[in-house]
Amino acid sequence: MYYYSVIIPVYNRPQEIEELLKSLSSQSVKNFEAIIVEDGSTLSCRNVVEKFADGLSITYHAKPNTGRSDSRNVGMQLAKGDYFIFFDSDCIIPPGYFARLTAHLEASHSDCFGGPDAAHQSFSDLQKAISYAMTSFFTTGGIRGGKQAMETFKPRTFNMGFSRMVYEKTGGFNNMLGEDIDLSIRIAKAGFRISLCREAFVYHKRRMSFTKFYRQVRNFGTARINLALLHKGSLKPVHTLPALFLLGGAGIAAAAFFSLWVLAVPALYTVLLFVDALVKTRRIKTALLSVCAAYIQLAGYGWGSLKAFVLKIIFRKGLESNEKLSQIYK
């Protein structure tokens, strides 16, 4: 029996899996098993997994492509540990992760937990910039950065875990956008304690281009409206900021035809982002890219949430999936 079962869904990313497994092999505490669930990939990572079989207790399971949520659920069905931990395939785990997490659990006795993410020094300037945009207080309100945030902490599946009892009570992940937040809400509603372990962070590579990053955050915005429909009261003021940013930007652009002074507002915000990113990354290039990433993050999330709000809440279109999911809780 293992204390932890590490569950990693993967789709066409053998190189990322190699880096992740290498980091797991370097852990100071190794009371865990690793379960790789290949989700119908055309680029198999089986050979990569076999390279680490001597140093890790590892299980490889290949299945047809049914999505990351189902892959995580399959991993939990195979798991032998007391706690299930989920990493994304593009994560690298610091050597002391499990030692720090174990100390946290012994002190807090949490049923569900999660940690923040950070940018490794080996990451590219673009990866560090995207990491900044996703963790800065000035872009996401600190929701993902492991610091004081503007809403109650909800673990994300790039660095999330919970006990076997939680799984047995909640049934695992639903196949939907925002599946990790949905599960976090259901875990809290079931009466389990959720905690943030700031010390148990991971290095998260995220997207490798601004185009892919935009698509990702746009989906995040859409997911937030889906979650608001499914879980009444889950939409918080911080979630509306990107949409307000987008609408405010359109208003400023229109007002600029009458007075250029209104451009002082985005100019000051841009300077604030640049200075904050420069202090944190200590590279001018990374800071400049961070400003671009921040605007993309806000615009993409804002557009995704605005579009979903208009379609699903105002015009009541595309609600079938949410209505089906709501039956789970009746």
C-alpha positions in Angstrom: 0.0 0.0 0.0 1.3 3.5 -0.9 0.6 6.7 0.9 0.2 8.6 -2.4 -1.0 7.6 -5.9 0.2 10.2 -8.5 -2.2 10.2 -11.4 -1.1 11.8 -14.7 -3.2 11.9 -17.9 -1.2 12.4 -21.1 -2.1 13.1 -24.7 0.7 13.2 -27.3 3.4 14.5 -24.9 6.1 11.9 -24.4 8.8 14.5 -23.9 6.9 16.2 -21.1 6.3 12.9 -19.4 10.0 12.1 -19.5 10.8 15.4 -17.7 8.0 14.8 -15.2 9.0 11.3 -14.4 12.7 12.4 -14.1 11.6 14.9 -11.4 9.6 12.3 -9.6 12.6 10.0 -9.6 14.5 12.7 -7.7 12.1 13.0 -4.8 13.6 12.8 -1.3 10.4 10.9 -0.1 9.2 8.1 -2.4 6.2 6.6 -0.7 4.1 7.0 -3.8 3.2 5.2 -7.0 2.9 6.9 -10.4 0.0 6.1 -12.8 0.3 7.3 -16.3 -3.0 7.2 -18.3 -2.5 7.5 -22.0 -5.6 9.1 -23.4 -5.7 7.7 -27.0 -2.4 9.4 -28.0 -0.9 8.9 -31.5 2.5 9.6 -29.9 2.8 7.0 -27.2 4.9 7.5 -24.1 5.1 3.8 -23.2 8.8 3.6 -24.1 9.5 6.7 -22.0 7.6 5.2 -19.0 9.5 1.9 -19.3 12.8 3.8 -18.9 11.8 4.7 -15.3 10.3 1.4 -14.3 13.4 0.5 -12.2 13.5 3.6 -10.1 9.8 4.2 -9.7 6.7 2.2 -8.9 4.9 3.0 -12.1 1.8 1.8 -14.0 1.1 2.6 -17.6 -2.5 2.4 -18.8 -3.5 3.1 -22.4 -7.1 3.7 -23.4 -9.2 5.3 -26.2 -9.4 9.1 -26.2 -12.2 10.1 -23.8 -10.8 13.2 -22.2 -8.6 14.2 -19.3 -11.4 14.0 -16.7 -12.2 10.4 -17.6 -8.5 9.6 -17.7 -8.1 10.9 -14.1 -11.1 8.8 -13.0 -9.5 5.7 -14.6 -6.3 6.5 -12.8 -8.2 6.6 -9.5 -9.8 3.2 -10.2 -6.2 1.8 -10.6 -4.8 3.6 -7.6 -3.7 1.8 -4.4 -2.7 4.9 -2.3 -4.5 6.6 0.6 -4.3 10.0 -1.2 -4.6 10.7 -4.9 -2.4 13.5 -6.4 -2.9 15.0 -9.8 -0.2 16.7 -12.0 -0.5 17.9 -15.5 2.0 16.3 -17.9 3.8 19.7 -18.4 4.8 20.0 -14.7 8.2 19.4 -13.1 8.1 18.5 -9.4 10.7 19.9 -7.0 12.7 17.3 -5.1 11.2 18.1 -1.7 7.6 18.2 -2.8 6.3 15.0 -1.0 8.3 15.8 2.1 6.7 19.2 2.4 3.2 17.9 1.5 3.5 15.1 4.1 4.4 17.6 6.8 1.5 19.8 5.8 -1.0 17.0 5.9 0.2 15.8 9.3 -0.2 19.4 10.6 -3.5 20.3 8.9 -5.3 16.9 8.5 -6.9 18.1 5.3 -9.1 15.9 3.1 -8.3 17.9 -0.1 -5.3 20.1 -0.8 -3.5 21.9 -3.5 -0.4 24.0 -4.1 0.7 26.8 -6.4 2.8 26.8 -9.5 5.9 28.6 -10.4 8.3 29.1 -13.3 11.6 27.1 -13.2 14.8 29.0 -14.0 15.3 26.8 -17.1 12.0 27.9 -18.7 12.0 30.2 -21.7 11.2 33.9 -21.4 7.8 33.2 -22.9 7.0 30.4 -20.4 8.0 32.7 -17.5 5.9 35.5 -18.9 2.8 33.2 -19.2 3.5 32.0 -15.7 3.5 35.6 -14.5 0.2 36.4 -16.2 -1.4 33.3 -14.6 -0.2 33.9 -11.0 0.1 37.7 -10.5 -2.3 39.5 -8.2 -2.6 42.2 -10.9 -4.1 39.7 -13.5 -5.8 36.8 -11.7 -6.2 38.3 -8.2 -3.7 35.9 -6.8 -6.0 32.9 -7.3 -3.3 30.6 -8.7 -0.1 32.1 -7.2 -0.3 30.7 -3.7 -0.5 34.1 -2.0 -3.4 36.0 -0.5 -6.2 35.8 -3.1 -9.5 37.5 -3.7 -11.6 34.3 -3.4 -11.6 31.0 -1.4 -8.8 28.7 -2.6 -9.9 25.9 -5.0 -7.2 23.5 -6.1 -6.5 23.0 -9.8 -5.5 19.7 -11.3 -1.9 20.8 -12.2 -1.3 20.4 -8.5 -4.2 18.9 -6.6 -4.8 16.0 -4.2 -7.5 14.4 -2.0 -8.1 11.3 0.1 -9.6 8.1 -1.1 -12.6 8.9 1.1 -13.2 12.1 -0.9 -13.2 10.1 -4.2 -15.6 7.6 -2.8 -18.0 10.3 -1.7 -17.8 12.6 -4.7 -17.3 10.1 -7.5 -14.4 12.0 -9.1 -14.3 14.4 -12.1 -17.1 15.4 -14.4 -16.4 15.7 -18.1 -16.7 19.4 -18.5 -14.7 22.6 -18.8 -13.5 23.7 -15.3 -13.7 20.1 -14.0 -11.2 20.8 -11.2 -13.1 23.8 -9.8 -16.4 21.9 -10.1 -14.9 19.0 -8.1 -13.5 21.4 -5.5 -16.9 23.0 -5.0 -18.5 19.5 -4.6 -15.8 18.5 -2.1 -16.5 21.6 0.0 -20.3 21.0 -0.2 -19.7 17.4 1.0 -18.1 18.8 4.2 -14.5 18.0 3.5 -11.7 20.4 4.5 -9.7 22.0 1.7 -6.3 23.6 2.3 -3.6 25.4 0.4 0.0 24.0 0.9 2.1 26.9 -0.3 5.3 25.0 0.2 4.2 22.1 -2.1 4.6 24.0 -5.4 5.3 22.7 -8.9 7.0 24.1 -11.9 4.3 24.5 -14.6 5.4 25.0 -18.2 1.9 25.9 -19.5 1.4 26.9 -23.1 4.3 27.3 -25.6 2.8 30.1 -27.7 0.6 33.2 -27.1 -2.0 31.7 -29.6 -2.4 28.5 -27.5 -2.4 30.5 -24.3 -5.2 32.7 -25.6 -7.3 29.6 -26.5 -6.7 28.2 -23.0 -7.7 31.3 -21.1 -10.7 31.8 -23.4 -11.9 28.3 -22.4 -11.3 29.3 -18.7 -13.7 32.2 -19.2 -16.3 30.0 -20.8 -15.9 27.4 -18.0 -16.5 30.1 -15.3 -20.0 30.8 -16.7 -20.7 27.0 -16.9 -19.7 26.7 -13.3 -21.9 29.7 -12.3 -24.9 28.0 -13.9 -24.2 24.6 -12.2 -23.2 26.0 -8.8 -25.3 29.0 -7.7 -23.3 31.6 -5.9 -19.9 30.4 -7.3 -19.4 33.4 -9.5 -17.4 36.0 -7.5 -16.4 39.6 -8.2 -12.9 38.6 -9.1 -14.2 36.4 -11.9 -15.9 39.4 -13.6 -12.7 41.5 -13.7 -11.5 40.3 -17.1 -14.9 41.0 -18.7 -14.9 44.4 -17.1 -11.4 44.9 -18.4 -12.5 44.1 -21.9 -15.5 46.3 -21.8 -13.5 49.1 -20.1 -10.9 48.8 -22.8 -13.5 49.2 -25.5 -14.9 52.3 -23.7 -11.5 53.8 -23.4 -10.8 53.3 -27.1 -14.0 55.0 -28.0 -13.4 57.9 -25.6 -9.9 58.4 -27.0 -11.4 59.9 -30.1 -12.6 62.8 -27.9 -9.7 63.0 -25.4 -6.3 61.3 -25.4 -6.0 61.7 -21.6 -8.1 58.6 -21.1 -5.2 56.6 -22.4 -3.4 57.4 -19.2 -5.4 54.6 -17.5 -4.1 51.7 -19.6 -0.6 53.4 -19.8 -0.4 53.4 -16.0 -1.6 49.8 -15.8 1.0 48.7 -18.4 3.8 50.4 -16.4 2.5 48.7 -13.2 2.6 45.3 -14.9 6.1 45.9 -16.4 7.6 47.1 -13.1 6.0 44.2 -11.1 7.1 41.6 -13.7 10.6 43.1 -13.9 11.0 42.9 -10.1 9.9 39.3 -10.1 11.7 38.0 -13.2 14.7 40.3 -13.3 14.8 40.3 -17.0 13.6 43.1 -19.3 12.6 40.8 -22.1 10.6 38.6 -19.8 8.9 41.6 -18.3 7.9 42.9 -21.7 6.5 39.5 -22.7 4.8 39.4 -19.3 2.9 42.6 -20.2 1.8 41.0 -23.5 0.8 37.8 -21.7 -1.2 39.7 -19.1 -3.3 41.5 -21.7 -3.8 38.2 -23.5 -4.9 36.6 -20.3 -7.4 39.3 -19.5 -8.7 39.6 -23.0 -9.1 35.9 -23.6 -10.7 35.1 -20.3 -12.9 38.2 -20.6 -14.1 37.3 -24.1 -14.8 33.7 -23.2 -16.9 34.7 -20.1 -18.7 37.5 -21.9 -19.6 35.3 -24.9 -20.8 32.5 -22.6 -22.8 34.9 -20.5 -24.6 36.3 -23.5 -25.3 32.9 -25.0 -26.1 30.9 -21.9 -27.5 33.4 -19.4 -29.2 36.0 -21.6 -30.3 33.9 -24.6 -30.4 30.5 -22.7 -28.5 28.7 -25.5 -26.2 25.7 -25.1 -27.5 24.7 -21.6 -28.1 21.0 -22.2 -24.8 19.9 -20.9 -25.2 21.9 -17.7 -28.7 20.7 -17.2 -27.6 17.1 -17.5 -24.8 17.6 -15.1 -27.1 19.2 -12.6 -29.0 16.0 -12.3 -26.0 14.5 -10.6 -26.7 16.5 -7.5 -30.4 15.9 -7.2 
